[in-house]
């Protein structure tokens, strides 16, 4: 029993530590939490505002190149964050095309990287959500006198469950990724350090219980956000 | 001026011709029933009338105005037309919100409650406002669809096999509502159905479609009174016979439908007539039975078709009769091909036109 318990020690200790950090309102930990929420939240909001209309347009219309476009989107959905980070790094680095903006190692750079990670997920899932709305809804809305815009809004409303799923998946991908924010944010204390990069750092320092505490806090945040989104997803709906 | 005038209307999907060169006029106040077997182009015709699709060729005039004219918005025409589809699809929201939809998208805010109440009252679903539309039974959902199509007071109501999937009770409810809409509210109705009996009950005019073309059109009594071979050939679920009617006593007539088969019908008509008997109105027995049914014909089973919980029989009794019975009766009577059976039906089950 002894050695086995010892294996779990860091986890138990991490759990206690997480509770301790949260209850004592640890200034640095709350700062990291807020930045994490801010970066991933803003990235997902921008990705959704752009991605849902684009996904709807693609899903509701037939055009030449739709299939290649969807193959591209599906591929981008599985894009490794570290590759995205590298790309954004090259764009923003002093010698890159957007170098003069001096965005590298700022939260803005991290948001840009996470938008690139989140957007294909929003677009891809929106296309499939919109496509799975009963074709009879389209006929019905048109026949009852809907304009093109009203038709699109009606279909989006019917696809609400799928659209919220798109947002949930995009948020999950953004908040849990470490590769991109590490490269373009630099994990700078008090400035660009988020939960995932902090976990990497603490693990490298051998502070396993702190790393686990941060991991538990990350899970907690993800759970709360998903709980809120899931409530939104099913409000006023049946089936 | 006709409310709708259709000229040389054709619709082609890829290689398939769904509608070919249809021309007809629909006058204000008409109740036109479009009949034909499935695949005859009825649905395509109605979808074109509702301007849901664009014709490959030909024109549709609404109030004498070309609906494809660049000076007129198709939406403005479509907003004067209500349509009920075969399959009732509801928005994922309350019944109230479903019925309010056509008004909301027209920006109508005044008297919303009264309009919704009126529409639900019309279809006999008062008090259903708060129900969630996805919890409705099929017949109720179809009636809500009708309320949706009527709430904006259309001038033309299109029904595409709107009762095809419903139980008999809801079929007759919807039929009487639609008849009322046509007669009391003076809304022009175009209804597609493969059910000749329904055409006979409702139509002022009948158009027969076959393989995408308009085969014949005229007043209901004209078309159904002297039904063509074509019309009879797809009268699914209905037996139709042309023959000579000879009056008997007490409001009955004997109709000679050929091949020495005479049936009694509750009619005072005489001369050339068409007699319709619904397949469900005929009962089968294996021995002659004494009953109130005026008609008993001996015949032989020549065909058995399994229709899920029911069975359709073809019986040769001099003329061929189509009969639909429950599977339970079918098994209890131990019917096989070539079984000798007796057909029984009431004189009042025979509709004579």
Interface residues (C-beta under 8 A of the other chain):
Chain A: X134 X136 X137 X139 X140 X141 X142 X143 X144 X145 X146 X147 X150 X154 X157 X158 X160 X236 X237 X238 X239
Chain B: X47 X50 X52 X75 X78 X79 X81 X82 X83 X85 X87 X89 X91 X92 X93 X101 X102 X105 X106 X132 X134 X135 X145 X148 X149 X152
